[in-house]
């Protein structure tokens, strides 16, 4: 059973966005939150202490709201499991200034368009992410539910991705030097 405060998830790479949406709909998933632009800034100390420890401190801006998130070290396994603590922030700019005054600095930025899907009262959700490096489904919930939904959508365990977007972008940038330092859309 999923423990309170823990996030359990996988990502799946999607080749055809329309087909992925159709598969979700055919499986009974409905849009729980419409497509919204999300801009995430990861903060760390100048020596990258948090990253080296496998921790994450993120400030997200989405749909006029700001959310501060702490994520703990991920455990190894076929699903990514890690502690997650989130809180809404009244003023994202003020929160960013506080983090910087405390010695944190932006270390990575990433953007995406996210649509959230749910199926009835089931205890998980599927997120459809459109990113500068491709499209992904992120399935969050209890491990058994994640596996069942992935199979139902036509994916196998060999296609599970547990890497963060930062790691996926670093792999992408090795082959695409024009990508720059951050995973952002051309502005």
C-alpha positions in Angstrom: 0.0 0.0 0.0 1.2 3.5 -0.8 2.4 5.3 2.3 1.3 8.8 2.9 3.9 11.2 1.7 5.5 8.7 -0.7 5.3 9.1 -4.5 5.4 5.9 -6.5 5.6 6.3 -10.3 6.9 5.3 -13.7 7.2 7.2 -17.0 6.5 5.7 -20.4 7.7 7.2 -23.6 4.9 8.0 -26.1 5.5 8.1 -29.8 2.0 9.2 -31.0 0.2 11.7 -28.7 -3.2 11.2 -30.3 -2.9 7.4 -30.0 -1.9 7.8 -26.3 -5.0 10.0 -25.6 -7.2 7.5 -27.5 -5.8 4.6 -25.4 -6.5 6.4 -22.2 -10.0 7.2 -23.2 -10.7 3.6 -24.4 -9.4 2.4 -21.0 -12.0 4.6 -19.2 -9.7 7.5 -18.2 -11.1 11.0 -18.3 -9.5 14.3 -18.1 -9.4 15.3 -14.4 -7.3 18.5 -15.0 -7.0 20.1 -18.4 -3.8 20.8 -20.2 -1.7 23.4 -18.3 1.8 24.8 -18.8 4.1 24.0 -16.0 7.5 25.6 -15.4 9.7 24.0 -12.8 12.9 25.3 -11.3 15.1 23.0 -9.3 17.1 24.6 -6.5 20.4 23.4 -5.0 23.4 24.8 -3.2 26.4 25.9 -5.3 28.2 22.6 -4.7 25.1 20.6 -5.8 24.7 19.0 -2.3 21.1 18.1 -2.8 21.7 16.5 -6.2 24.6 14.4 -4.9 22.4 13.2 -2.0 19.6 12.3 -4.4 17.3 15.0 -3.0 15.2 17.5 -4.9 13.9 21.0 -4.0 11.6 22.3 -6.7 9.4 25.4 -7.2 6.7 24.8 -9.8 4.5 27.5 -11.5 1.4 26.1 -13.1 -1.8 27.7 -14.0 -1.2 30.8 -11.9 -0.3 28.7 -8.8 3.0 28.0 -7.2 4.0 24.8 -5.4 7.2 24.1 -3.4 8.2 20.5 -3.4 10.8 18.4 -1.5 11.6 14.9 -2.8 13.7 12.4 -0.9 16.1 9.8 -2.3 14.5 7.3 -4.6 14.6 3.6 -3.8 15.7 1.2 -6.4 13.1 -1.0 -8.1 11.0 -1.2 -11.2 8.9 1.8 -9.9 10.4 5.0 -8.7 9.5 5.5 -5.0 10.5 8.5 -3.0 9.2 10.7 -0.2 7.4 13.8 -1.5 6.3 16.8 0.5 4.5 19.6 -1.3 2.8 22.9 -0.3 1.1 25.6 -2.2 2.9 28.9 -2.1 1.0 32.2 -2.2 3.8 34.1 -4.1 6.2 32.1 -6.2 8.5 35.0 -6.8 8.8 35.7 -3.1 9.4 32.0 -2.4 12.2 32.0 -5.1 13.8 35.0 -3.4 13.7 33.3 0.0 15.3 30.2 -1.4 18.1 32.3 -3.0 18.6 34.3 0.2 19.1 31.0 2.0 21.9 30.1 -0.3 20.0 28.0 -2.9 20.3 28.8 -6.6 18.4 27.6 -9.7 20.3 24.5 -10.9 17.9 23.3 -13.6 14.7 24.4 -15.3 12.2 22.3 -17.1 8.9 22.9 -18.8 6.0 20.8 -19.9 2.4 20.8 -20.8 0.6 18.4 -18.5 -2.9 16.9 -18.7 -4.1 14.8 -15.8 -6.3 11.7 -16.2 -8.2 9.7 -13.7 -10.6 6.7 -13.8 -13.5 6.8 -11.5 -12.5 6.6 -7.9 -9.4 4.6 -8.5 -6.4 5.6 -6.3 -4.0 6.6 -9.0 -3.6 9.0 -11.9 -2.1 9.1 -15.3 -0.3 12.3 -16.4 0.3 13.1 -20.1 3.4 15.3 -20.4 4.4 17.1 -23.5 8.0 18.1 -23.1 10.8 19.6 -25.3 12.3 16.1 -25.5 9.2 14.1 -26.2 5.9 13.0 -24.8 5.5 10.8 -21.8 2.8 9.2 -19.7 3.6 9.3 -16.0 1.6 6.7 -14.0 1.3 7.4 -10.2 -0.3 5.1 -7.7 0.2 1.8 -5.9 2.7 -0.5 -7.7 0.1 -3.1 -8.6 -2.2 -0.4 -10.0 0.6 1.1 -12.0 1.5 -2.3 -13.5 -2.1 -3.1 -14.4 -2.7 0.3 -16.1 0.6 0.1 -18.0 -0.4 -3.3 -19.3 -3.9 -2.1 -20.2 -2.4 0.8 -22.2 -0.1 -1.7 -24.1 3.2 -1.2 -22.3 5.5 -3.8 -20.8 7.8 -3.5 -17.7 10.8 -3.3 -20.0 9.5 0.2 -21.1 9.3 1.6 -17.6 11.4 4.7 -17.1 12.3 5.7 -13.5 14.7 8.5 -14.4 13.9 12.1 -13.6 13.3 14.6 -16.3 16.7 16.1 -15.4 18.4 12.8 -16.1 16.4 12.2 -19.3 17.3 15.7 -20.5 21.0 15.1 -19.7 20.9 12.0 -21.8 19.1 13.9 -24.6 21.5 16.8 -24.5 24.6 14.6 -24.9 23.3 13.9 -28.5 21.8 17.3 -29.0 24.3 20.0 -27.9 21.9 22.7 -29.3 19.4 21.8 -26.5 21.2 24.1 -24.0 21.4 23.9 -20.3 17.7 23.6 -19.4 14.7 21.6 -20.7 12.7 24.5 -22.0 10.6 25.2 -25.0 12.0 27.8 -27.6 10.7 31.2 -26.5 
